[in-house]
Amino acid sequence: MLKAFIIFFLAGLAEISGGYLIWKWLREGGSIGIGIIGGVILFLYGVIATFQVFSSFGRVYAAYGGVFIVMSILWGWWIDKKTPDLFDWGGALICIVGVFIMLWPRG
């Protein structure tokens, strides 16, 4: 499970940072170089996700979605300085519980 978490974390970091750089380029007038770097990082996100230990693409991406939500809230808090409210944290908790349910070992 630790390997799965590390891969989810690295994939989330790549997806969020790549998307953020493209956002900075297109929405905030950043340079095209920022956008290109963001695109390369997003490509790496796609590669990182394939190293996941689970065999089902759908289950991996569904579970990753919950991790992505939590990481996005944290990114917004630390990078964009937007403090999450009680509803953000409540939603994040629901998502993480869902991740554990989806990835629970089956007999």
C-alpha positions in Angstrom: 0.0 0.0 0.0 3.0 2.3 0.6 4.1 2.0 -3.0 0.5 2.8 -4.2 0.4 5.9 -2.0 3.8 7.1 -3.3 2.8 6.7 -6.9 -0.6 8.4 -6.2 1.4 11.3 -4.6 3.9 11.6 -7.4 1.1 11.5 -10.0 -0.9 14.1 -8.1 2.0 16.4 -7.8 2.8 16.1 -11.5 -0.9 16.6 -12.6 -1.5 19.5 -10.3 1.8 21.3 -11.0 1.6 20.8 -14.7 -2.0 22.0 -14.8 -1.1 25.0 -12.6 1.7 26.0 -15.0 -0.6 25.9 -18.0 -3.2 27.9 -15.9 -0.5 30.5 -15.2 0.3 30.6 -18.9 -3.2 30.8 -20.3 -5.2 32.5 -17.6 -2.6 34.8 -16.0 -0.4 35.8 -19.0 2.6 33.7 -18.2 5.2 32.9 -20.9 4.7 30.1 -23.4 7.7 28.4 -21.9 5.8 28.0 -18.6 3.0 26.4 -20.7 5.4 24.0 -22.4 6.9 23.0 -19.1 3.4 22.4 -17.8 2.6 20.2 -20.8 5.7 18.1 -20.3 4.9 17.6 -16.6 1.4 16.6 -17.5 2.8 14.0 -19.9 5.0 12.7 -17.1 1.9 12.4 -14.9 0.4 10.0 -17.5 3.5 7.9 -17.4 3.8 7.9 -13.6 0.2 6.6 -13.2 1.1 3.5 -15.2 3.5 2.3 -12.5 0.6 1.8 -10.1 0.4 -1.7 -8.6 -3.3 -2.3 -9.3 -4.3 -4.0 -12.5 -7.6 -2.3 -13.1 -7.3 1.1 -14.9 -10.7 2.2 -13.9 -10.2 1.4 -10.2 -6.8 3.1 -10.2 -8.0 6.3 -11.7 -11.2 6.3 -9.5 -9.1 5.9 -6.4 -6.5 8.4 -7.6 -9.3 10.9 -8.1 -9.9 11.0 -4.4 -6.2 11.6 -3.7 -6.1 14.3 -6.4 -9.0 16.1 -4.7 -7.2 16.2 -1.4 -3.9 17.2 -3.0 -5.6 20.0 -4.9 -7.1 21.4 -1.7 -3.7 21.4 -0.1 -2.1 22.9 -3.2 -4.6 25.8 -3.2 -4.0 26.3 0.5 -0.1 26.3 0.3 0.5 27.8 -3.2 -2.6 29.9 -3.9 -3.1 30.9 -0.2 -6.8 30.0 -0.3 -7.7 28.6 3.1 -10.0 25.5 2.8 -13.2 25.8 4.8 -15.1 23.1 6.7 -16.9 21.9 3.6 -13.6 21.5 1.7 -12.2 19.4 4.5 -15.4 17.4 4.8 -15.5 16.7 1.1 -11.8 15.7 1.2 -12.5 13.3 4.1 -15.3 11.6 2.2 -13.0 11.2 -0.9 -10.2 9.6 1.2 -12.7 7.2 2.8 -13.8 6.3 -0.7 -10.2 5.7 -1.8 -9.7 3.2 1.1 -13.0 1.5 0.3 -12.1 1.1 -3.4 -8.6 -0.2 -2.7 -9.5 -2.5 0.2 -8.0 -5.9 -0.5 -10.6 -8.3 -1.8 -10.5 -12.0 -1.1 
